[in-house]
Amino acid sequence: MKFNFLSKTLPSIGLDVSGNSLKVVQLEQKTKQLRLKSFHEALLPKGLIINDAIVDTKTFDFLLKQSLDKPGYGRFDTSHVIASLPESKSFVRVIQIPQMSDGEANNAVPFEAESFIPLPIDQVYLDWQKIPGQAGNQTGLGASAEPGKMNILMIASPKEFVDRYLEILDKTGLKVVAFEVESQSCLRAAIGTGSRETSLLVELGGLRSSLIMVEEGNLQFTSTIPIAGNTFTESIARALGVSSSKAEEIKKKVGITNTAEYPNIKTELLPVLYNLAAEIKNILKFHGEHSSNQVARVIIAGGSARLKNLSEFLANQLFEAGVPKVDLANPIQNLNITNTEHLDPLESLSFTAAIGLAARGVDYKAD
């Protein structure tokens, strides 16, 4: 069964739910340009989501409805939604199969998927699409395929998780027209339109982060790590003996720089920062062992990418790994959204996935 992970959908709200917040965005097309129609972010109480699954459905229902009824900007005027699926509940892989028709591939891909997905194939929703590329790459990973073969982007998520999420959203009155893995929506928002360079997109969330390898504009593979915004917050809380909420305030104010008021912040954060850099280097090494394409840059997105001086720290750490530059994503600029006065580039980092989801729903053309 195909579950519309990759296909076009009805004009819809983009909904991204992470471990500590939900973001909703709606875009609209105006004279061939995208505009922000509405957006909102709501913080989720601790314990509402455990292991990326919503456990307090009553509170979630209230917060989501409140977000849609009283957004921070604009007005939501549709009940259709494209919702993100967490990387931890998804399997993303590029595989190679012999050249064949789409009909033949419909039968071949599930058979091939059994070798890569750690669940019985009848327990997942599976979707796939061909990745365009030139023949001749012998690695099996890059954007090119071996002669006589084609690259297939394969995405699967457990039926139990997806069905439960669908049931929860249905009870809020929303009509889910598609689910999409976070890496797909982040890529759409964070990578410039038409970009052909090889990039590593680092999506830094509150409870976890995703490392997303992109070649010639196409997703290659993803990895999830537990180092994220809360890791930095808890390090500060322990070091200073303050509450998590106070540590969060300090983190946003100071970043990773030692100041007169907080002279040891950077020092206390260094173990976490080095661990993050090490995880990124491991992905770069893995990519280098399987592809001849050099990573041109690392792009940082997600709410925790707003941490002051983080990109500069990572640039210094990753230069020795052969990465010439580290940039902050700009989801608004990459999608050419015009009315940016309502959401500046730095704030938009928190909405990377939601903006990507909303952008997918804008250009649907009904059958």
N, C-alpha and C positions, 0 to 999 in steps of 0.2 A: 504493500500500500504506500502510495506517495502522500506526503502530508504537507506539501507546500512550504518546505523550508526555503526554497529557492525561487519560486515562481512569483509573478506579479500578483497584486491583490487589489481589493477595493480601496478607494481613498480612506485613509485610516489614521488614527492616533498611534503614535509610537509609545509603547509602554516598556520601560526597563525597570525591573525590580532586582535590587541587590540585597546584600545582607543587612544594610542599615538604612536604606532609603528607596523610594520609588520616584521615578521621573516620567512625566508624560509630556509629549510634544506633538503639536499638529502644525504642519506646513501647508502652504497653498501656492499654487502656480499663478503668477501674475506677469503677463506679457513675456513669457519664456524665462522668467526669473522666479526663484523660490523666495517666499517671504514667511516669516514667523507669524503664525496665526494665534497660537497660544502655547504656554508651557507652564509647568509647575513641578516643584520638588517637595516631597514630604518625607521627613525623617521617620523611621520605623523604630518602635521601642525594642529594646533588647529582648530576645527570645521569641519575637514574632516569626522569625525565620531561623530554622535550624538545619544545617547541612543543605542549604539552598532550597529547602522545602518550606512552604507556608504552613505554620502549625496553628497560629491564632487567626482563623479565618474571619471571625467577627470583627476584630480590630482592623484587619487588612481591608475588609469590605468598607468599613466606615471611612478610613483614610483615603482609599481610592476614590470613593464617591465624592468626598469632600474636595479632593484635588480637582476632579472634573467639574464640579459645580462652582467652585470658587478658586480658579487658577490665579497664580501670581501675575500672569499677563494674558490678556485676550479672552477668548471664549472658545470652548470646544463645542462643535456643532455636528458631531457624528458619534455613533455608538460602535462603529467598526474599529477594530484594534489589531495591530501587529505587535505581538509580545515577544520579548527576548527569552531565550533559554540559556541558562548558565553553562559555561564551558564544562563545569564539573559533572554535568548531567548529559553531556553530548560527546560524540565520537566524530572527529573530523580527520579526514585522511585523503590524500591524493594517491590514487592507484593507477596503474597502467594495465590496459586490456587491449587485445587485438582490435584493429579498425573494424567497425561493424555499424549497422544501422541502429537507430534509437530503439526500435522494436526488439532487436536482438540484445541490445545492451540492457533493456529492462529485465531480461532473464539472466544475463551474465553478471550484472553488478551484485545482486543479492548473493549469488554463489560465491563471488570473490570476497564479499563483505564478511562472510563467516570466518575468514582467516584473520580479520583485524578487529572485529567487535567482540568484546568479552561477554556477550549475552547471546542467547539463541536468537536467530534472525526473526522468529515470529514474536519476539518480545520487544521489538523496537520498531519505530517509524523510521523508514529509510528513504532518503532522497538523494539525487545525484545530478550532476550536469557536466557536460564536456568542457574542458579547458582548452582554448585555442593555443597553439604553439607549434614551433617548427620541429621537424624530425631531426634526430642526430645526437641529442643528449643521452648519454649512456648511463646516467646516474640513477634514473628512476625517481628523482625528487624534483628537479627543476621544472621550469615552465615548458621545456621541450620534452618530447617523447621519443622513444626509440623508433627506428624505422619500422613501419607497419603496425605501430601501436598508437593509442591515444590516451591522453591523461583524463582522468575522471575525478572530480571533486565529490567525495562521498560524505554525507552527513547523516548521523543516526542519533536518536534519543529514545530512552526507554518509554514504552507505551504507558506504564504505570504512572510515571512522573508527569508526562504530558497530559494524560487523561484527567489526572487529579487537578492540574493547573487549569485545564480547560473548564472543568466543573466549577472551580472557584470563581473564575472570571465570568462565566455564564450567569452565576447567581448575582453578580453586580449589575447585570443588565447589558454587559458588553457583548458584542458579537465578534468572536475571534475569527479573522479571515486567514491568518497565517501565524506560525511561530518561526522565529529565526534565531539561530545560534549567535550569541553576542559577538563573536569574532567577525561574522559577516557584516553586521550592522556597524561595528566599530571601523572596519575597513572602509565601508562606503563613506563614512563621515570624515575619517582622519587622513585618508590617502587622497592626494590631489587627483582630480578627474583627468584621466589620460596618462597618469604616471606609469612609466615602464621600469622604474628602478627597483632594485631589490631592497626591501626595507624590513626591519623588525619593529612591529608595533607593540608597545608595552602599555597595556591598559591597566592602570593602577586603581583598584577599587578600594572599598572600605575594609573588607574582610579577606579578599583574595585578589590576585592579579593574573592577567592573561598575557602570555607572550605569543604573538601572532606573526608568523613568517609570511611575507608577501613577495612574490616574484611576478614582474610584468603585470601588476595589478590584480593578480590572482592569489587567493589564499592557498598556502602550501601545507602548513600544519600548525597546531596550537599546543600550548602547554599551560597548565595552571599551577600557580605557586601560592603558598599561604602568606607571603610577605605583602603587606598592603598598608593602607592608612592607619588602621587600628594598631598595627605593629609598632609604628612610630609613636602613636599616642601613648600606648602602654609603657613603652621604654621611657618616655618623659615622665609619666606618672610615677613609675618606680624610682627613677633617679631623683626626683624632687620631692617625693612623698606627698603628692597632691592627688586629687580625685581625677578620674578620667575626663570629666567635663572640663576641669581646669586645665588639664594637660592638653586637651584639644584646642582650647583658646590660645595657650602658649605656642603650640605647634603652628597655628595659622598666623600668629603675630610674628614669630621669630624665624620659623623655618629651620634650616640646619646651619645657622650661623651663631657662633658664640657672641654674646652681647654683654654689656656692662651689667645689665639686670640679670641675665642668665648666662654666666660665663662658661658653662660646661655643656650646653645643649648639644652642640655638634659632637663633642667628645663622647657623650652618652649614646648618641645615635649612630656612631661609626660602625659598631658591630652589625646593626640592621642594614645600614647602607652597603657595607662590604658584602653581606649575604645577598642583597638584591643584585649588586653588580656581578657577583659570582654566578647567580642563576642566569643572568642575561648572557654572560660569557659562555656558559655551558650550551645554551641554545645556539649561539654563534658558532661554537666549535662543532656541534652536531651538524649544523647546516653546511659548514665548510667541508665536512667529511663526506657529504652526500650531493653537493652541488658545486659546479664551477663558477657560479655567479657570486660575485663579491657583494656583501651587504654595504650599501651606499650610506645608509644612515639608520639611526634608531629614532623612532617617533614615540613620544610619551603622551598618553591620553588618560582620561578618567579623572575623577574628582581629586584623587591624591596626587595627581601630576601638578597640582597648584602649589605644592610645597615649595617654598622659596629656596632657590639655589640648588634644587635637586637636579635639574638638567645640566648645570655646570659641573656638579660633582660626577655625574655619570659620564659626561663628556671626557673628563680627565681619566676616569677609570677605563673607559672603553676604547680610548685612542690606542692604547697598547695592544688591543685585540683587533686592530685594523679597521675600526669604524671611524671615518673622518669627522662625523658630526652627529650631535644629538639635538633634536628639535622638539619643541612643544607642538602638539597638533593644534589645528585651528578649524574645527568642524564647520563653523559658519563660513569661513573664507573658502574652504575646499568645496563646499556645495553652492557657493556663490549666493548665499542668502543676503538680501539687500538691507533689510531694516534691522541692522545690528545694534542700534542704540538701545534696544530692549534686553539684549543679552550679549555682553562683551566677550571677546575671545577667551579671556581667562575663565570667566564663569561658564562658558560653553563646554569647557573640558569635562565638567561633571555630567553634561548631557550628551556625551559623544555617542553612546549606543542608542539613546532615545532619538536623537536627531537622525541617525542613520536609519532607524526603523521608520520614522515618519517620512523620510525622503523616499523610501521604497514604495510607500502607498500613494504618493502624489500623482505619479504618471500612469496609473492604471487606466486602461481603456476597456470598457465593458464589451463583452461579446455581442 
